[in-house]
Amino acid sequence: MNVSQLFTIPFTKGVGGISSYDNPAFSASTARASANEGRNHNFHFTFELHTEFIYKGGEVFTFVGDDDVFTFINKKLAIDLGGVHGAETMSATSTSRRRRWAS
């Protein structure tokens, strides 16, 4: 069953205008306990995030995930951390000339 629910991610503003969210215990089912189907934790979930930002060039998006993290920017796959694995980190950086992204 797919259920949509609004969830606010509490970003922390850092030096140089960099915002971050770092919570190793986070999961979408933790954010919404009723998704756990009567269990303490439900590992069968999907978390989809949509956001907007002002493009200036040189932006870096860094994600850490231990299973299937796919990041699309402008409808193109920018980060692919697919598969079952321990926590891994990957970044995508914008280029100022053509608004393209490099992983």
Accessible surface in RSA format (square Angstrom, percent):
REM  Atomic radii and reference values for relative SASA: ProtOr
REM  Chains: A
REM  Algorithm: Lee & Richards
REM  Probe-radius: 1.40
REM  Slices: 20
REM RES _ NUM      All-atoms   Total-Side   Main-Chain    Non-polar    All polar
REM                ABS   REL    ABS   REL    ABS   REL    ABS   REL    ABS   REL
RES MET A   1   216.06 111.9 129.55  85.7  86.51 206.0 109.73  93.3 106.32 140.9
RES ASN A   2   157.56 108.7 125.69 121.5  31.87  76.7  36.38  87.6 121.18 117.1
RES VAL A   3    73.41  48.3  38.95  35.3  34.46  83.0  44.02  38.3  29.39  79.7
RES SER A   4   115.09  97.3  83.74 111.8  31.35  72.2  48.86 104.0  66.23  92.8
RES GLN A   5   103.82  58.1  68.52  50.1  35.29  84.0  33.87  72.1  69.95  53.1
RES LEU A   6   174.11  97.0 152.79 109.3  21.32  53.6 154.54 108.5  19.57  52.7
RES PHE A   7    76.22  38.1  49.07  30.4  27.15  70.7  53.10  32.2  23.13  66.2
RES THR A   8   114.49  81.4  97.75  99.1  16.75  39.9  69.29  93.1  45.20  68.3
RES ILE A   9    26.81  15.3  15.50  11.5  11.32  27.3  15.50  11.2  11.32  30.7
RES PRO A  10    85.32  62.2  70.91  64.6  14.41  52.4  79.58  65.7   5.73  35.6
RES PHE A  11   119.28  59.7  90.88  56.3  28.40  73.9  90.88  55.1  28.40  81.3
RES THR A  12    91.87  65.3  86.86  88.1   5.00  11.9  61.77  83.0  30.09  45.5
RES LYS A  13   176.79  86.2 151.21  92.8  25.58  60.9  94.26  84.8  82.53  87.9
RES GLY A  14    42.95  53.0   0.00   N/A  42.95  53.0  30.64  84.1  12.31  27.6
RES VAL A  15   142.11  93.5 127.80 115.7  14.32  34.5 134.96 117.3   7.15  19.4
RES GLY A  16    75.07  92.6   0.00   N/A  75.07  92.6  40.30 110.6  34.77  77.9
RES GLY A  17    71.08  87.7   0.00   N/A  71.08  87.7  37.49 102.9  33.59  75.2
RES ILE A  18   121.22  69.0 116.18  86.6   5.03  12.1 120.22  86.6   0.99   2.7
RES SER A  19    56.13  47.4  32.84  43.8  23.29  53.6  19.45  41.4  36.68  51.4
RES SER A  20    59.27  50.1  55.20  73.7   4.07   9.4  34.18  72.8  25.09  35.1
RES TYR A  21    67.25  31.4  36.89  21.0  30.36  79.0  33.36  25.1  33.90  41.8
RES ASP A  22   128.39  89.9  95.87  95.4  32.52  76.9  32.45  76.4  95.95  95.7
RES ASN A  23    63.50  43.8  48.95  47.3  14.55  35.0   8.31  20.0  55.19  53.3
RES PRO A  24   135.00  98.4  92.52  84.3  42.48 154.4 106.05  87.6  28.95 179.9
RES ALA A  25    79.70  73.3  59.13  91.2  20.57  46.8  70.56  99.4   9.14  24.2
RES PHE A  26    58.41  29.2  36.78  22.8  21.63  56.3  38.20  23.2  20.21  57.8
RES SER A  27    11.09   9.4   8.61  11.5   2.49   5.7  11.09  23.6   0.00   0.0
RES ALA A  28    15.58  14.3  10.98  16.9   4.60  10.5  11.63  16.4   3.95  10.5
RES SER A  29     0.38   0.3   0.00   0.0   0.38   0.9   0.38   0.8   0.00   0.0
RES THR A  30    80.60  57.3  58.58  59.4  22.02  52.5  58.83  79.0  21.77  32.9
RES ALA A  31    34.75  32.0   4.58   7.1  30.18  68.6  13.88  19.5  20.87  55.3
RES ARG A  32    60.17  25.3  56.78  28.9   3.40   8.1  23.15  31.6  37.03  22.4
RES ALA A  33    77.11  70.9  62.46  96.4  14.64  33.3  62.97  88.7  14.13  37.4
RES SER A  34    88.81  75.0  52.95  70.7  35.85  82.6  57.81 123.1  31.00  43.4
RES ALA A  35    24.46  22.5  17.18  26.5   7.27  16.5  22.54  31.7   1.92   5.1
RES ASN A  36    15.93  11.0  15.93  15.4   0.00   0.0   3.05   7.3  12.88  12.5
RES GLU A  37   122.57  70.4  88.28  66.8  34.29  81.7  47.08  91.1  75.49  61.6
RES GLY A  38    88.88 109.6   0.00   N/A  88.88 109.6  44.34 121.7  44.54  99.8
RES ARG A  39   122.24  51.3 107.72  54.9  14.51  34.6  61.63  84.2  60.61  36.7
RES ASN A  40   154.81 106.8 125.39 121.2  29.43  70.9  35.35  85.1 119.46 115.5
RES HIS A  41    58.79  32.1  50.13  34.8   8.66  22.1  32.21  33.2  26.58  30.9
RES ASN A  42     5.91   4.1   5.86   5.7   0.05   0.1   0.05   0.1   5.86   5.7
RES PHE A  43   156.18  78.1 134.23  83.1  21.96  57.1 134.36  81.5  21.82  62.5
RES HIS A  44   151.64  82.9 128.18  89.1  23.46  60.0 100.50 103.6  51.14  59.5
RES PHE A  45    82.43  41.2  49.00  30.3  33.44  87.0  58.60  35.5  23.83  68.2
RES THR A  46   122.49  87.1  91.73  93.0  30.75  73.3  62.64  84.1  59.84  90.5
RES PHE A  47    76.87  38.5  48.04  29.8  28.83  75.0  49.31  29.9  27.57  78.9
RES GLU A  48   127.04  72.9  98.46  74.5  28.58  68.1  40.54  78.4  86.49  70.6
RES LEU A  49    95.43  53.1  66.43  47.5  29.00  72.9  67.81  47.6  27.62  74.3
RES HIS A  50   149.13  81.5 121.25  84.3  27.88  71.3  93.20  96.1  55.93  65.1
RES THR A  51   103.49  73.6  67.87  68.8  35.61  84.9  49.73  66.8  53.75  81.3
RES GLU A  52   168.82  96.9 141.38 107.0  27.44  65.3  58.57 113.3 110.24  90.0
RES PHE A  53    87.40  43.7  54.80  33.9  32.60  84.8  64.78  39.3  22.62  64.7
RES ILE A  54   142.33  81.0 127.28  94.8  15.05  36.3 130.87  94.2  11.46  31.1
RES TYR A  55    48.99  22.9  29.16  16.6  19.83  51.6  29.16  21.9  19.83  24.4
RES LYS A  56   168.81  82.4 135.57  83.2  33.24  79.1  85.16  76.7  83.65  89.1
RES GLY A  57    22.24  27.4   0.00   N/A  22.24  27.4   1.39   3.8  20.85  46.7
RES GLY A  58    46.66  57.5   0.00   N/A  46.66  57.5  28.32  77.7  18.35  41.1
RES GLU A  59    37.47  21.5  29.15  22.1   8.32  19.8  35.41  68.5   2.06   1.7
RES VAL A  60    85.79  56.4  55.22  50.0  30.56  73.6  55.22  48.0  30.56  82.9
RES PHE A  61    53.04  26.5  50.01  31.0   3.03   7.9  53.04  32.2   0.00   0.0
RES THR A  62    75.02  53.4  45.69  46.3  29.33  69.9  35.17  47.2  39.85  60.2
RES PHE A  63    62.11  31.1  59.27  36.7   2.84   7.4  62.11  37.7   0.00   0.0
RES VAL A  64    96.37  63.4  67.24  60.9  29.13  70.2  67.24  58.4  29.13  79.0
RES GLY A  65     8.68  10.7   0.00   N/A   8.68  10.7   8.68  23.8   0.00   0.0
RES ASP A  66    82.15  57.5  79.09  78.7   3.06   7.2  11.06  26.0  71.09  70.9
RES ASP A  67    71.93  50.4  62.69  62.4   9.25  21.9  22.92  53.9  49.01  48.9
RES ASP A  68    87.06  61.0  66.60  66.3  20.46  48.4  16.89  39.8  70.17  70.0
RES VAL A  69    34.52  22.7  31.44  28.5   3.09   7.4  34.52  30.0   0.00   0.0
RES PHE A  70   103.04  51.5  75.89  47.0  27.15  70.6  75.89  46.0  27.15  77.7
RES THR A  71    18.38  13.1  15.21  15.4   3.16   7.5  16.16  21.7   2.22   3.4
RES PHE A  72   124.96  62.5  97.56  60.4  27.39  71.3  97.56  59.2  27.39  78.4
RES ILE A  73    16.94   9.6  12.05   9.0   4.89  11.8  15.07  10.9   1.87   5.1
RES ASN A  74   111.42  76.8  83.40  80.6  28.02  67.5  31.08  74.8  80.34  77.7
RES LYS A  75   196.87  96.0 164.45 100.9  32.42  77.2 114.54 103.1  82.33  87.7
RES LYS A  76   153.63  74.9 149.91  92.0   3.72   8.9  96.89  87.2  56.74  60.4
RES LEU A  77    87.39  48.7  56.83  40.7  30.56  76.8  56.83  39.9  30.56  82.2
RES ALA A  78     7.60   7.0   1.75   2.7   5.85  13.3   7.00   9.9   0.60   1.6
RES ILE A  79     0.80   0.5   0.00   0.0   0.80   1.9   0.80   0.6   0.00   0.0
RES ASP A  80    72.11  50.5  58.13  57.9  13.98  33.1  19.19  45.2  52.92  52.8
RES LEU A  81     7.83   4.4   4.87   3.5   2.96   7.4   7.83   5.5   0.00   0.0
RES GLY A  82    32.29  39.8   0.00   N/A  32.29  39.8  10.32  28.3  21.97  49.2
RES GLY A  83    37.68  46.5   0.00   N/A  37.68  46.5  33.50  91.9   4.18   9.4
RES VAL A  84   144.61  95.2 114.69 103.8  29.92  72.1 114.69  99.7  29.92  81.2
RES HIS A  85    44.18  24.1  25.22  17.5  18.96  48.5  38.00  39.2   6.18   7.2
RES GLY A  86    54.06  66.7   0.00   N/A  54.06  66.7  39.66 108.8  14.39  32.2
RES ALA A  87    77.17  71.0  44.31  68.4  32.86  74.8  44.45  62.6  32.73  86.7
RES GLU A  88    82.92  47.6  76.78  58.1   6.13  14.6  30.25  58.5  52.67  43.0
RES THR A  89    86.90  61.8  57.55  58.3  29.35  70.0  38.65  51.9  48.25  72.9
RES MET A  90    68.03  35.2  62.66  41.5   5.36  12.8  65.93  56.1   2.10   2.8
RES SER A  91    40.69  34.4  31.50  42.0   9.19  21.2  19.77  42.1  20.92  29.3
RES ALA A  92     0.36   0.3   0.31   0.5   0.06   0.1   0.36   0.5   0.00   0.0
RES THR A  93    54.24  38.6  54.08  54.8   0.16   0.4  36.83  49.5  17.41  26.3
RES SER A  94     4.06   3.4   0.00   0.0   4.06   9.4   0.00   0.0   4.06   5.7
RES THR A  95    63.91  45.5  59.34  60.2   4.57  10.9  60.37  81.1   3.54   5.4
RES SER A  96    83.28  70.4  59.52  79.4  23.77  54.8  31.04  66.1  52.24  73.2
RES ARG A  97   222.75  93.5 187.88  95.8  34.88  83.0  66.01  90.2 156.74  95.0
RES ARG A  98   168.58  70.8 145.55  74.2  23.03  54.8  42.75  58.4 125.84  76.3
RES ARG A  99   149.01  62.6 138.90  70.8  10.12  24.1  37.51  51.3 111.50  67.6
RES ARG A 100   149.25  62.7 145.76  74.3   3.49   8.3  50.56  69.1  98.69  59.8
RES TRP A 101    50.28  20.2  17.36   8.4  32.92  77.3  17.07   9.1  33.22  53.9
RES ALA A 102    57.73  53.1  49.40  76.2   8.33  18.9  54.96  77.4   2.77   7.3
RES SER A 103    97.50  82.4  34.73  46.4  62.77 144.6  39.31  83.7  58.18  81.5
END  Absolute sums over single chains surface
CHAIN  1 A     8707.5       6394.4       2313.2       4952.0       3755.5
END  Absolute sums over all chains
TOTAL          8707.5       6394.4       2313.2       4952.0       3755.5
